[in-house]
């Protein structure tokens, strides 16, 4: 049944491509196609003197004008940290920079067949050994060198790059098992060559070895491109970008034209297939949406320098994708809802802003694909400086983050009249596989703070219970019935029997932005029930969320159900008050600007003890109420591999359907309007 559901929902073509990849792995064909001696032939065909610069670098004065003296000091401090052997994986705290894989290395196909474990993976998570090998630190060193001309950064770049190449010979070890990792490393190598290839302390042999490494990396990617086509997601885009980059970087190589054309074709096909007309991205993830835009910015930058105009359809989709993510941006913090899978990818770290700040990529994408800047000048202009160059003026035609052009389009963003708060209601019609079971999840933001938040991802590959557990419905601000996910979890990364949502009603303010919205999803039709949610922004800046659970075929069954509504809140001081007339809970969380008040009522509160109706937990431990607490409740993961305590507030009712819940959020009145 699971296989049939996967074929029906993913499509026979995608399943067939994945089967072809597995055949290539298990038959030994890919092992033959990427034998280490073939890497030698790819390297020997490189003419180091024909390497072509890919784009024009900004000047020291231009970069300093964008980031200022404070930004310069911050950037140099980050580069010094790398020079000391520390790297910030996924934007988290500093960690030792490891580029060698312990133990003997096998051909990359052995890791794909699970014959060879990736020794050194932390808690079984391969991403933690892959991340430093993406060479993201090369961008920081290069930017610091441009500002300082300190040859120490040149030496560090070459030392680390050669250390990686020495420790990971071509096509041996886990660093070669994913062509996406290979492609991202290739792009970083070309960036490093452009900054350090002609540095005073760089030797011709170092520059030649780097050029040969680019050819070796490029030759690996086409071998398993069928896997990227089967995934039809960011893997295809980044691998195509890597091939396009190599073809332009090594124009005299015998394979250059093939790499360039193959990359160009699949990049454009990928964008046109993966970005919906309204701008939504196929992976249902804000982080992967950003990765897609960064990849597009890189390809667009190189194409512009080589007079490769993007096709009209590609430009249209990228413009729509930029508008889509702009609509989800919080204008005060630069943050976005932590929607869907978040693997911490930030493949072009060309900004001093925190990794959670999406303004750098959106400023650059708006410049490249919309012809204007949505934000006033600031440190978030750096990425545009590197990848777009001369920037257009602020344009009134670019949608601001405080207004949504068309309420009927996704994302469904509801805004308060005073602009101090806004909400995102997740109501998706899936045409590609979802990463999280998150229908009717609600994100609520106020004064730059994510008050009702998405827990994120934490880890794909950790030991149980943390093996992608935050993808489940119970981790989201939505309703869970009888402890079941909204969809069937068929694997760590695969949901089948997709829950589909439909928008029932929308009301707008005079300026056309959403004031209220009602939607429902069918994820619990197996239990004979609908979940419907209505979200309304009040005139005074408060919010009301109504949840209704009712039979698909009235009057329905009299069998009891347990319904749980979660709100994941910041780790602030709290207080729970129980009121009896009418029966309701008042929960107060004390934010830095003042108390935020939640009122929960409805359901069968009068028929069960208060301690059974409300459960508050933090970091897997119960704070208030009765009942068992899961160790994964009360956590938030702002980036991959990092989790921090949060408050998990669960309103629980047991009985026959229908159920009718109401939640009201009220913010301190003295501070309303300051978010405008």
N, C-alpha and C positions, 0 to 999 in steps of 0.2 A: 504493500500500500504506500509506504514512504517513497519507494522508487517511482511508482506511478505518479504520485503527487509531484515529485521533483521534475519528472519529464513534462508533465502537464504545465507546471508553472514556470520552469526555467526554459523550456522549449527543447525540442529534439536536437536542434543545431548545437546549442551550448553543451548539452550532455554528450553529443557525439564528438565534439572537439575535445572535451575532457577525456573521453575514452581513448581518443587518438593519442593524447599526451601520455596516458598511462601505458598504452601499448609501446610507445617509443621508449619509455623508461624501462619497462619490464623485459622488453625484447633485447635490450642492449644497443639498440640503434643510436640512441642519443650518446651513449658512452663512446661508440665508434665515431660519431659525428663531431664530438668535442674531445677527442684524444689530445693529451697534452702536447704531442709533437705538432699538432695543427696550430697550436698557439705560437709555436716557434716560427712557422711559415708566415703567419699573420704579422708577427713582429719584424721579421727580416724584410718584409715588403715595404716597411716604413722608410720614407726619406725625411729625416728630421728637418732638413732645410726647406721643405715645402709646406711645413705646418702653417696654417693660416689663422691669424687672429680672428676671433669670432664676432667681436663688437667693440665699440669705442668705450674705453673706461672713463668714468668721471674724473675730474681733476681733484687734487687735494682741497683746493679752495671751495669747489662745489660741494664736496662731501661735508666739509667743516661748516659751511653755511647752513646745511640742513640739520645736522645733529648738535652743533654748538660745542663750546668747550666742555660743558658737563658731559655731553654725549661722547666726546672724544676721550675723556678720562675713563668713562665707563667701558668703552670699547677696548681701550688699551689694557684695562684691568682684566677683561674677559680673555684677551689674547695672552696676557701674562699667566693667567690661570691654566690655559692650555699648555703653555710653555713649561709649566710646572708638572705636567702630566695629569691634569684634571679636566674632565669634560662633563657638561651638563646634559645627560641623556634625557631626551624628550622634554627638555626645558625644565627638568627637575633640579635637585641639589647636585653639587659637584660629586663626581665619582671617578675612580682611577680609569685612565685611558688604556684599555687593553686592545691590541690589534692582532695578537697571535692566538691561535686556537691550540689548547693543550692536546698532547697526544699525537699519534701518527695520523696523517691525513689520507682519506680515501677519495676516489673520484666523486664528483658532486652528485652523480646519480645514485650512489649508495645511500646518501642521506635522504633523497626523495623516496627511495624504496624502504626507508626505515631500517635498513640493514646496519647503519652506522649512526649511533647517537651523536648529537652535537656536544661533545665534551666541553664543559665550561659554561653551558647555558645555565643561567641562574634560575632556580626553582623550575627547571625544565623549560624555560622560556627562551627560545632562540632569538627573539627580537633584541634581547639585551646584549647579545654578542654581535648581532648585525648592525645595531645602531651606530657605534663608533666607526665601523667600517664603511658607513656611507660617506665618511670624510666631511661631515658637516662642519667640523672644526676648521677646515681649510678656508671657508668663507670668512670666518672671524679673523683668522691670521692675515688673509689677503686684505681685508678692509683696514685692519690695523697697520699693515705695511704701507698702504696707500697714504694714510694720514701721517705716518711717522718716518717712513723710509728707514726704519730700524732693521738692519740686516739680521738681527737675532731672530725675527719672525720668519725670514727666509730660511735660515738654518733649521728652525723647528719644523717648518713645512716639509723640507726635504728629508729630514731625519725620520719623521713619522711616516711619510709616504713610502720611503724606501724600506722602512721597518715592516710596513704592511706587505709590500710586494715580496720581500724576502721570506716572510713567514707564511705567505699564502700563494704558493706557486700556481700557475695557470690551471684552472679547472679542478684543483684538488682542495677539498675542505668545504665546510658549510658556507663559506662566504661566496662560493660560486654556484650554490644550489638554486638560488632565486635569481632569475634574469632581471627582475626589478631592482634588486640590490646591486647587481652588476651595472645596470644603466645609471642609477643614481650616483654610484661611485665614479663612473665614466664622466658624468657631467661635472662633478666636483674636481676631477683631475684636470679637465680643460679650463675650468675657472682658475685653478692653481697655476697652470702653465701661463695663463694670460697675465697673472699678477707677478709670478716669481720666475718665469722662464728666462727673462732677460735681466733679472736682478744682478747687481754687481757681484754678489757672492755665489751665484749659481754657476755650475759648470756645464759645458756643452754635453757632457755624458749624462748628466742628470736630466737635462731637457730631452735628450734623445730617448732615455729610458722611459720617461713619462709618456712621450708620444707612442712608443712601442706598447706601453701598457694600455693606452686608449684603444689601439688596434686589437689587442688581445681581448679586451672587454667587449668591444663591438662584435667580434667574431663569435662570442658566446651567446649573444642575445637571440639571433634568428633560430638557433637550434631548437629552442622551446617556445617560440612565439605562439604556437598553437595553444599553449596553456593560457597565455595572456588573452588570446581571443576567446577562449572558453570562459574566462572570468568576465570579460567585457567590462572592465572597471579601470581603476587607476593603474593597475599593472600594465595594461595595454598602452595607456597614454605615456607612462614614464619610459617604458621600453622603446616605444616609437621615438620619443624625444631623445633617448640615448643614441639610437641609430642615426637619426637626423644630425645630431651633434657631431658624431664621429665622421660622417660623410663630408661635412663641411670643414671639420678640423684637419682632416688628412686628405686633401683633394687629390694627391698623386697616388694614393693607395689603390691597388687594383680593384678592391671591393668598395671604394668610396661611393661611386654612383649608385651601387645597389643598396648600401646602407642608407644613403640620403633619401632615395626614392621610396624604399620600404618604410622608413620612418615617417616620411611626409604623408604617404598614403594612409598608414594605419593611425597616425595621429588625427588626421582630419576625419576619417571614418569613425574613430572612437568618439571624438567630440560630438559629431552629428548624431551618433547613436545613443550616447550616454547622457546628454543634456536634453531635457524635455523643452518643448517650445516655451513654457513659462519660466524656464531657468532652473528647475529642480534637477539635482544630480542623482544618478542611478543608484548610488550607494547609501542614500538616505542618511547622510552624515555631514555635519558642518565641517569637521576636520578634513574629511576626504574631499569635500567641496573646495576647501581652500587649497588642498594639494593639487586638485585638477586645475584651478586657476593659476597656481604658481607654475605648474608644468606648461600651461598655455602661454604664460608670460615669457618663459624661457624660449619656447619655440618661436613665438612671435618676435622676440628680440633678435634671434639669430636670422629668422626669415627676412626681417626688415633690412638687416645689414647685407643680405645676399640677394635682395630683390625677389623674394618669394612671397608674393601677396597671399594672405590667407583667403581661402574661398569665401564667398559671400555667406553661404549657409553656416560655415564655421564661425565667422564673425558674429552673425546673428545669435547663435547659441551662446557664445561667450558673453555677449552683451546682456542677454537674458540671465545668464548665470550670475553675472556681477550684480544685477539689480536684485536677484533673489536673495543673495547673501547680504546685500546692503539692508534689505528689509528686516533682517534678523539681528542687525548690529545694535548694541546698546551705545548710544552716542556719548555717554559720560565715561564709560570704562573701556570701550572698544571690544568688550566681550560679546559672545553669542551664546545661545543655548547649546549645551553639551550634547547635541542631538546625535543619536546613533553611535556606531563604532568610532572610537577615538584611539588610534594607535600612536598618538603623539608625534606623527609625522610633521616636520617643518623643513621641507627639503631644500629651500633656498633661504637660509636665515640671514637676510640682508637688511636687518633693522636692529636698533638697540631697544625697541619696545619689547615688553614681555611676550612670550610665545602665545599667551592667551589673548593678546590684543590683535584683532583682525583688521585694524585700520591700515597697516602697511600694505597688505595684499590688496585690499579693496581700493585704496588710493591708486595703486599702480594699475589694477585691472580697469578702474574707471578711466584713467588716462589713456590706456591702450585700446579699450573696447567701447567706451562711451564718449570719448572725446572731451572729458571734463573732469574736474576734481570735486568730489563731494565734501571734502574737509578742508578747512583752512590750513595754511602751512604749519608744519610741526615735525617732530622726529619721525612720524609715520611716512614722511615723504622719501625716505632713503631708498626703499625698494624700487619706487618709481624712478629714482635717479639712476640706479644701476640698470634697470631693465627697459625703461621707456625713454630715458634721456630728457630732452626738453619737454616740459610739462605745460599743458594747457591751463588756462585760468579756471578759477572756480566757476562752474556753469550752473545756471538755474535749471537747465534741462536734465541734469543728473538728479535722480530721485534722492532726496535727503532721507536720513534714517528715521526721521520723525513722522514721515508720511508714507503711506503705501499707495502706489498708483491705482491699483484695481483690487477692490476687496474680494472679487470673485476668484482671483488667482492665488495659488500657493506662493509663499507660506502664509498661513492665516494668522495675521498679527492684529491684535486688538489694542487700542491705545486709549488712555484716559484723556479727558477733554483738556486738562491742564498740562499734559505732556510729562508729568512727573513719573508715571508708571506705564508699563505696557506688558502684554502677555502674548505668548505663542501657544496656539492650540494645535496639536498634532492630529490631523484628519487626512489620512493618505489613502489614495487609490493605487495600490501597488501594481506596477507592471514589470518590476524587477525585484529580486529577492531582498527582503528586509533584513537588516542586521540586528534590530532590536524589536521586541514585541511591545510597542509603545503607543498603540492607538489611543487617542484622546488624552495623552499626556499633556499637562499644562506647565509651562514655564512662566513665572511671574517676576518682573524686574521693577525695581523702584530706586530712584536716585543712584543709578549705577550699580546697585546690589542685586544679586540673583536670589530673591527671597524664596521662591518655590522653584527648586532646581532639579535638573537631571543628574543622576548619580554618575554618569559617564561610563567608563569601561574597566579601568584598572589593569586587567591582564587578559590576554587571550589564552595563555598556555600555562598558567600557574597550577599548582596542585589544588585539588578539591578542598574547599568549596569555591575557590576563586577562579575557576576555569571559565572565564567569560560569563560569570553568573549575573553581572549587572545588566545583561541583555534582556533578562526576564521581565515580565510585566510587573511583578511585585516590587521591582526596584524603581518604578516610575510613578509619577503623580497621576495615577489613574485608578480605576476600580479593578480588583481581582475577585473572581467568583470561585468559591470552593478550592482556592489555592492553585487554580489552573492558569497556565499561560493563555494568552489570547490566540496563540498559534501552536502548532505541534513542533517542539524542538527536536529536530531529526539529527542534529549533530552540533558540535561546538559553534559552527558558523552557519548552520542551515536551519531555517524555519520552513515548514510546509503548511499547507492549508491556511494560506495568508488571510488574516482578518482584513476586511475592507471597510472603509469608512465612507459615509456620505454626508454632505452638508445639507441640513434641513432648512436653515433660516439664517439670514444675516441682516443686521441693521447697521446703518452708518451715521456718522456725524455729518454736519453740513459740508465739511471739506472732503467727504468721500471716504474717510478712513473708517475702519470697522469700530463700532461701539459694542456690538454683541454678536454672538454666533452660537448656533446650535448644530450639533452633529451627533451621529451614532455609528456604531460599528457592529459587525456580525460575528465577532470572534467567539462569542459564547452561544451561538446557535446550536452547538452540540448539546448544550444544557437547556435549550429551548428559550433563551433569554437574549434581549437586546441590552446594550449599555448606551444610554444617551446622555450627553452633557451639554449644558448651556452656560456660556461665560458672558458676563455683562460688566462693562465698566460704568460705574455710577457717576452721576453728575458731580458728586462731591469728592471724587477721587478714590472711592472705595470699590471693591470688587465682589461680585457674587458668582459662585459656581454652583450650579444645580446638577445633581446626578440622579438619573432615573434608571432603574433596572426593572424591566417588565417583560412579560411573556411574548414570544414570537406569535403564538396563537392563543389569544385570550379564550377562556380565563386562565389557562395554564395549569400546571400541576400544583398541588398543595404541599409537595415535598419541600422540606426546609433547605435553604442554601445559606452559606456563610459568605458575606460580602465584606470586603476590606477596601477602604479608601485610604491611600497614603498621600501625605504631604512631606516631602523631604526639604528640610529647612536649614538655614545656617546654624552653626554651633554657637548660639548666643544664650545668655541666661534666660530661663524660662519659668513660667508659672502656669499651673492648671487650676481652673476654677470650675466647680460643678454647680449648675443652677437647676432648680427643679420646676420652676413655673415661668415659662415653659421649660421642659427638660432640654438642656443643651450644655455643651462644654464651651468655656471661654479659655483660650490658650494665649498667653502673652509671651512674646519673645522680644527681648530688649536689644534692639539694633543700636549701633553707635549714635545715630541721630535721635533715637527715641523708641518707645514701645510700639511694636506691630501686634495687632490684635486679630486673632482668628476666632470665629464663632462657628461651631459645628452643631447641627441639629438635624432631626428627622429620623427616619427609619423606625426602629422598634425600641428607642431609648427607654421609654416608659416601662417596657416589659423585661428588661435585664439590668443587672447591677452596673453602675457607672464604671467600675473597675474592669468589667468585661467588655465595655463598649469603646474604651479608649486605651491605647497602648503607645507609650512614648519610650523610644530607645535611642541610645547613642553608642556608636562604636561597638555594636553587637551586645550591649548590656541594657537591661530594662531600667528605666528611670521612674515610670509611673504606670499603674495598671497591673492587671494580672494576665498571665499567659506566657507562652514560650516565645523567646526572641531568637531569631536566626543570627548567627555570627556575622552575616553580611549586611544586616540592617544597620542603618545609622552611619553610613559611610558615603563620602563623596570623592570622586576621582577626577581632579581637574586636568590631569594629563596621565599618559600611560605609565604604569608602574608606581604611581603615587596615589595613596588614599589618605584622606583626612577625616576626622570625626564630623558628623552632621547629626541633626535631630530628625529621626523618623517618627512622624506622627501618624498613627493608624486608627481610623474610625471603623469599628467592626460591629456588624449586626448579623444575627442568625434568625432565620424564619422563612416563611414562604414569600415568594415574589407577589406583588411589586415592592420595591424599595424606593424611597425618595429622600435624598440627602441634600443638605445645603451647607456650603462653606462660605463665610464672608471674611474678607481681608480688609482691615482698616489701618491706614497709616497715620502717623502723627500729623494733625492738621496744620501745625505751624510751619511744617517743612514742605507741604505740597506746593508744587509749582516751581520748585527750585531746579527741577530736572529739565526745564525747557531750554 
